[in-house]
Amino acid sequence: MTATPSQSDSPSVPRAPRQAFKDTLTLVGLPLLAALVLPAAFAGGGTRRWFGGRAESQRAEAQAAKDAAAAAFYELDTAQRDLRISIETITAVDDSPAARRAVTDFQAISRRIDEASHQYIEAVDAHDLDRDDLEASTAAQARTALTRAKEELVRVKGELDRFGDGLGPLLGKAETQLARLAPAVERARQGLLAASNALDTARSSGLKADDLAARLAALAPELTRLNQGAGQHGVPQTLERAERVAREAEAVRVEAGRLPERAAEIDHRLVSLRTRAQALTTRSGQVEPVLSELRRRFTAACWQDLQGVPDQAVENVRQAELKLKEAQAARDEQRWPDATALLSTVRALLNSTDESVSAAGDRLRRLNAVQKDPAAEIDRTRFAIRDAQRLAMAGRNTPDPRHARPLDDSVGRLERAVGTLEGRHPDYWHFLTEMEAVRRTVARVVAQIRGERGASGG
């Protein structure tokens, strides 16, 4: 039998060398297999290609720069929005040159903000940091551009902050006015309501108050403008209108509230002045007997100026009574200003009459007193002169000529007036008026001396 050779007996490759070949193939072939298989494994499922640690480091730095720029952009945008509200607050209230300049400056800064924002957006759009094949050099360029954009955003933000700090006084003034606006408008509305209620109360008591009603009606268009708001008419104008309406409404309310009292007061004055006119009519009839005695006992110079008193008193009383009738008619028609004015005229007429009627009796009394004892008047005047002379010499060896001269003249004037009493029919009225004139001159000198010494501290 011929034997068949087995595989192990093959002469081509001995067994030991074959095993060594297999081992060598295993050691050499695995890296090659990995090189063929690994790229396919990482290429699928949305994963990135891997280019080494430096590229990823640059990508991370660029992303950090992008995040920092985004934060700076957000802060700048927020600050600009806030400051725009402040500018709108100022322009709503203030139209001064400073406010207009602030608006212009804000517009200029806003343009620089737009430029910085555009630079930032361009830097973001120019570099896609999420690309799978982002190279290290590209990431580095992105980081540089984004850092530069952030620095410009921060710089402009600082400029905006400094501008905002400078707005403090203007903004404070504007906010103060705005804070006053709503309460002022509300006070005006409440004032008009209170005036209307007071007017209704007055009318319910039978008082017409037409003039007050007309004044209140004139405020209706102002209320309409207040209701339209400051947006249409401006804050300063609305504030001024509200304050004016409140004042005028309050005046109407007060006058309406006083109407019953005013009516009662006018009624009282009508009665009082009517009674006084009647009393003056009686007193006027007593002037003639007084004048008769003056004519009989004293020279004409003592009473001549009183001759027209009786007739003038009668005429004044007659005029007063006519005005009283007119005042009564005005009161009945509730024309309060007219009634008040007429009563003031009546009072002036009666005061003038009272003075002239009283003057006749006072003249007789004073002439009787000086005729009986002129020495009292003389002594009173001499005492005033001596007292002034002592004051003028106080602390001095010689008096000031400005003081001495009028006092010396007063002495001479006194002596001459005393001399007029020596005749058979003395002019006692002239004597009395001279004494009064001398005392007035002396009083002026005393006041001058005291004023000068008080000013100099002496």
Secondary structure, DSSP 8 states (H G I E B T S, - for coil): ------GGG-SSS-HHHHHHHHHHHHHHHHHHHHHHHHHHHHHSTT------HHHHHHHHHHHHHHHHHHHHHHHHHHHHHHHHHHHHHHHHH--SHHHHHHHHHHHHHHHHHHHHHHHHHHHHHH--TT-TT--HHHHHHHHHHHHHHHHHHHHHHHHHHHHHHHTHHHHHHHHHHHHHHHHHHHHHHHHHHHHHHHHHHHHHTT---HHHHHHHHHTHHHHHHHHH-HHHH-HHHHHHHHHHHHHHHHHHHHHHHHHHHHHHHHHHHHHHHHHHHHHHHHHHTTHHHHHHHHHHHS-GGGTGGGTTHHHHHHHHHHHHHHHHHHHHHHHHTT-HHHHHHHHHHHHHHHHHHHHHHHHHHHHHHHHHHHHH-HHHHHHHHHHHHHHHHHHHHTT-SS--HHHHHHHHHHHHHHHHHHHGGGSSS--HHHHHHHHHHHHHHHHHHHHHHHHHHHHHT-
